[in-house]
Amino acid sequence: MSDSNQPQQGQINIEIDEAMAEGIYSNLAIINHSPSEFVVDFVCIMPGTPKAKVKSRVVLTPQHAKRLVKALAENVHRFEMAHGEIKDSEHPPIPLNFGPTGQA
């Protein structure tokens, strides 16, 4: 008899505290990269406000960034199969190359 709280072989037991579980809202991601890492800054821009702050930064290896892109694409596909196509704005409110361009 196994304990249901124990991870099975090959699985990872991941915990999340209450504050992290609330999440951070972001309506812009700024992505920069160097030869060794990808840096994704999540930002929340409010209409009529000329300034915004980075709310969260995630640093990834190039291999992990590629796996994230694949996993995100698969999840978007599953979402659209269940709920219909996600409409994308033809004219984003800010340029896609907005933000710093320095290396991390």
N, C-alpha and C positions, 0 to 999 in steps of 0.2 A: 504494500500500500504506500503510495507516494503522497507527499504533502503538496497541495495545489498551489501553494505560494512559492515553492521552489522551482527555479527554471529547469526545464528539461535539458537533456544533453544537447549542446549546440545552440542553446538560446541564452539571451542575456536578460537579466532582471533589471529593468530600468525604473527608477523612482523619480517622481517630480513633486516638488513642494507646492504649497498653495499659491504663493506669489508667482512662481514661474508658470503654474497652470493657468493663471489668468491671461497670460500672453501679452504681447505688445502689438498694437495696431500699426500697420505700415501701409502707405499707399505709394511708396517709391522705394526701389532698391537700386543702389549705386554699386556697380561691380568694377573692381580694379584687380589687376593681377601682376605678379612678378614671375620669374622663372620657377619659383618654389612654392607659391601659394596664390589662392584666390581670396580676396577680401570682399565680403558682401556687407554693405552698410544699409540697414533698414531705417527709413526716414518717414515721418508723418508730416506732410505739408498741409497746412490749413488754408482755405481760400482767403485771399486778401491779406495774407501774412507774408511779408517779404523774406522772412528768415525761418529756417527749420533746423532742428537738431537731430543728429543720429540717435535713434532710440535703442538700437542693438547692432552689434558688429559680430559677424561670424567669419572666422578664418578657416579655410579649407585647403587641403592638399589638391593638386591638379586631378589626381585620381578620384578623390572623394567628390570634387566638383562635378566631374563627368558622371559619376554614379548618381549624384543628386539631380542633375539635369534629366537623366533617364528615368529616375523614379518619379520626378515631378511630371514629366510628359505622360507616363503611364497613368498616373492618378488623374490628370486633367482629362485624358481620354476616357477613363472609367466614369468620371463625373459627368462628362458630356453625353455618354451613352445612357446614363440614368436620368439626367435633367435637361438635356438639350444643349445646343451649342452655346458656348460662352461668347457673347458679343464683345468685340474689342473696339475701342474708340479709334476712328481713323486719325484723329488729331489729338495725341496726348497733350495734357495741359502744360507739360514742360518737355524740353528736348530729352531724348533718350541718352544723350551723352553728357547730361548735366552732372556736375560734380567734379571733384579733384581727379587728376589724371596721374598723380605721382605713383611710384612703386611702393609696395608695402614692405 
